[in-house]
Amino acid sequence: MSDALALINRLCRPSAAVLITALLGAMMLITAYGFQYIGGLMPCRMCYWQRIPHAVVIALPVLLMLLGWRYAVWLTLIAGLIMLISAGLGFWHSGVEWGFLPGPTGCSGNIDFSGNVSAVLDGLLKTKTIRCDEVPWSFLGLSMAGWNFFISACVAIYALISATRPEAE
C-alpha cells in the first residue's frame, strides 16, 4: 500500500504533472486527428479551436527543461489554466450541440440570406460548412466536445492540485 501512495505522490509533483498534462494533451490531439484522417469525421470551426490548448500544453515540458525545475510549479499552474480553457471550449461546443448555447456565426447553420439571392446561392454552393451544432459521433451519450470537456476538466483539476504540492519530499 505504501508503494501505491509513493507512486501517487510522485505523479502529483509539479514536474510530473507538467509532463503528464502534456502527454494527455498529445493523446487528445492524436485522437482528434485519428477521427479526422482515419475515421473521416471532418471537424468544425469549434473543433479546431478546442485543439489549440492541447497543442500549447505540449510545449510546457520543453519550457520546463529550458527554464529549470524551479519553474515547475508555475508551469503546472499554467498547464492547469490552459486545460481549464480547453474545458471551457468543450463546454461551449457541447452547449451549442445541445442547443442551449449560441454558436459562432457561420458554424451553426446561421446563414445570412440578406442581399442578392444569386450571391447567397453561389456562396452556399462554394462553401462546405461543417456545422458546430450537429453531433457526428458520440459515446455513452457524450459527443467529442463533451468528452473534451470532461477529460480537460479532470486534467485541469489534477494539474491545479499538483501545483500546490511540493516538488520533492
Secondary structure, 3 states (H helix, E strand, C coil): CHHHHHHHHHHCCHHHHHHHHHHHHHHHHHHHHHHHHCCCCCCCHHHHHHHHHHHHHHCHHHHHHHHCHHHHHHHHHHHHHHHHHHHHHHHHHHHHHHCCCCCCCCCCCCCCCCCCHHHHHHHHHHCCCCCCCCCCCEECCEEHHHHHHHHHHHHHHHHHHHHCCCCCC
